[in-house]
Amino acid sequence: MTPSSTWLQSVADLAAVKQILGEIDAQMVGTLSAADFDAELADIKSAIVNEVNELGETTLFTAAEKGHLDVVKELLPYTSKESIMLKNRSGFDPLHIACSQGHQAIVQVLLDHDPGLSKTFGQSNATPLMSAATKGHATVVNELLSKDSSLLEISRSNGKNALHLAARQGHVDIVKTLLEKDQQLARRTDKKGQTALHMAVKGVSCEVVRLLLDADAAIVMLPDKFGNTALHIATRKKRVKIVNELLLLPDANVNGLTRDHKTALDIAEGLPLSEEIVEIKECLMRYGAVKANDLNQPRDELRKTVTQIKKDVHTQLEQTRKTNRNVNGIAKELQKLHRAGINNATNSVTVVAVLFSTVAFAAIFTVPGGDDDNGMAVMIRDPTPDQNFNKNTY
């Protein structure tokens, strides 16, 4: 009869595991020919090592969880690929549990055995990197990233990445490591539209907040899908030091509005009175914070002023149009009078010209002395002495 996996899982050191596996060897001696012995022995050991308990955990899982490095090394040769990736009822496989517990040496051994384990997923699409970042195991985070830096790009099903999780827990060293790998992580948002800064201000670490702002100061004004900036959330969480830290930035909008039209001061006013709230309100007001109603009052007055200006401009334009119509009418009348004047002047000139022409024409055909009753020129019949003189001259 061979030992069960439950027996193996109860052991806590390498010597005991070796003893159990050695007993299997002893029981098998003499049962098979030399040719079949090694293969059969390996199959039996593998079957025992890969067996699961009522929690869905293998012997390797238990060793990885408890940090027994030598036991892990002893068990790996007999562990199948399916078994090493098998998840327990909580959604953890051996690598995930080792990362969560901070067993960096075991993580290294498992990754050397199969590098692809780093991209296995637990519950809610969580990776081993996220498990380590959440728990604050900086050496494990570094070990994982040294094998595959692309792990930074993976997010959980809710959109949160390793930086979101580390920032929420206030793990300074891990936040620093992740930002050194990729500063753009500071601007990545989850499905609620929240950055790592939104997560950090829910915690208590001012140092994490500063690290994120040093990476990208503009994220202080980014709202989530509900309009909450980091200042709104820090106020709601009553984080006095963090509120002060945020207000030092020129981009921090002390009177920014959430989607339900609340400023940070409105949020503070709505919370039960406490020392933290009193300090936060004083700090906010030092930087010019007001309630949304007070913020809207000058805005309403401005809206009324703009409306009145529009009315005045419309009235002026209407009067201008009327004036233009009157001016156009007067211009048309002047044009008519001008044309009539030209016509009258032309007619007058024509009459005078006709009169001059008539007189000139009559003068051409009128002889000196006039005509007699028979139409003969008077001077032909009765020449003057001057005329006789002229005749004698010739």
JOKA-V609071 format. One record per helix or strand of 2 or more residues. SS is the DSSP state (A for helix, B for strand). FROM is the first residue (numbers start at 0). LEN is the number of residues. If there is no record, write none. Layout:
ss:SS from:FROM len:LEN
ss:SS from:FROM len:LEN
//
This chain:
ss:A from:4 len:5
ss:A from:13 len:15
ss:A from:33 len:16
ss:A from:58 len:8
ss:A from:68 len:8
ss:A from:80 len:4
ss:A from:93 len:8
ss:A from:103 len:10
ss:A from:114 len:5
ss:A from:122 len:3
ss:A from:127 len:8
ss:A from:137 len:10
ss:A from:148 len:5
ss:A from:161 len:8
ss:A from:171 len:10
ss:A from:182 len:5
ss:A from:195 len:5
ss:A from:205 len:10
ss:A from:216 len:5
ss:A from:229 len:7
ss:A from:239 len:8
ss:A from:263 len:6
ss:A from:274 len:12
ss:A from:291 len:73
ss:A from:377 len:4
ss:A from:384 len:9
//
